[in-house]
Amino acid sequence: MDFLTLKLLTALSLFIMTVSAGWLPFFKRLSTQSVIDFPSGEALSSGVFLGVGLLHMLPEATAGFIDTGIEYPIAALLAGGMFLFLLWLEHLSRDYYQHQTLDEHHAEETLQHHGHQCCSHGRSFAVLAFGMLSLHAFLESAALGLSTDLSIIFMLAVAILAHKWAESFALAIQLVKSSLSSRVSMVYFLLFSFIAPLGILLGGYAGEHIEHLPLLGPTFFSLAAGTFLYLGTLHGLSRAVMIQQCCNLKQYTFVIIGFLLMAAVAIWA
């Protein structure tokens, strides 16, 4: 299977999986936060993302900047900046969600005692979640599109597919529970569904014309490295695999397997 075929199949699979994962919350109007868990797949993805960021994206970005005559470790600077930015966004989302939940609790008490109408989830949190998850989706999928090593493309495709359904389901839940209208919520979700396929296609296109923009590749790989490092470590904060599952030998073994797979790929890449 060649690069283009694998990338196109991954783009199509990501679109189908995203839409499928969001179907139930939208059409059944679920209000629960629970989701079917797949801890082994999430753990394997975390190890793969960590390995891709440290062993592939960051070294490639560093080499690219050096080739252009830049000796300063700008690749690490950009990767670290992206890592911190995503961490800040997730903390912001969590704090905002907790604030909204507290407001809902007070509103329910008001309804019980005074008969006033209860407020729903604010639209700001749903839009913030859409923006954060879209940024993840675009950077990770565009990195796949830019890649020219078949083994890395395949491992990235597996890792992205393994965690995409959970993100899609969670976003659909937040959109359904928000004060956004059903039509607007559907528009947001459909936009999110196209983000990953678009990232793969744009990444592939940029890869074919990268010789005209020598700083584009290193810059993007640096940002992608920071994204993968974040997805492999702290994404989800207290629910992150590295935090929640680190004492579970079975799940943590999958993290190590994912990382070692990317270490093995690095031998031939």
Secondary structure, 3 states (H helix, E strand, C coil): CCHHHHHHHHHHHHHHHHHHHHHHHHHHCCCCCCCCCCHHHHHHHHHHHHHHHHHHHHHHHHHHHHHCCCCCCHHHHHHHHHHHHHHHHHHHHHHHHHHHHHHHHHHHHHHHHHCCCCCCECHHHHHHHHHHHHHHHHHHHHHHHHCCCHHHHHHHHHHHHHHHHHHHHHHHHHHHHECCCHHHHHHHHHHHHHHHHHHHHHHHHHHHCHHHCCCHHHHHHHHHHHHHHHHHHCCCHHHCHHHHCCCCHHHHHHHHHHHHHHHHHHHHC
